Amino acid sequence: MISDAGLSRPAGRRAFTLVEILLTLAVMALLGTLLLPGVNSIMGSMAEREPAQVIWTTLNQVREQALLGNRPLRLTFNEDKTQLIWTDGQQRWTKDLPLGCHGQLLPAQAGNQVLIGGQAIETKAMSGVYFYADGACDAFRLQLRPEAGAPQILTVDPWTAAPMIKTKKALGEN
């Protein structure tokens, strides 16, 4: 007869067995693999609602298409300034700005501004900019005007089509 006297737990002391711990970890890993793609998708779609993020994502897409296609692409806005349009002369692609947001392409250097509703708005616009097959683009800035909130001006690096970081010297500060 086999005795289980050596296998019993001391009175008043409770602990998890190795099997229970491994089973819990396996269930947690399974839930993580099932839920993680959904959470990433939700977070990605939330970030896409930000007008500036939509712009940077689209600019990277246009630059990549110009590089991979080895051809220049022209980027413009539609007539009501709510949709980005890029074309190679034969094909055309579009990307909508978030609802209630309008955009405008501006020259690289700050130009004419007027005060509208207490906010400085650029008035000198460009009809379009080019992205070239070497990855560069025309020097430009982009003004976003949401229905609610202040306008935002994004400065684009002509070599990488990435955001340009403003230094204190560029802002006129010491």
Secondary structure, 3 states (H helix, E strand, C coil): CCCCHHHCCCCCCCCCCHHHHHHHHHHHHHHHHHHHHHHHHHHHHHHCCCHHHHHHHHHHHHHHHHHHHCCCEEEEECCCCCEEEEECCCCEEEEECCCCEEEEEEECCCCCEEEECCEEEECCCCCCEEECCCCCECCEEEEEEECCCCCEEEEECCCCCCECCCCCCCCCCC
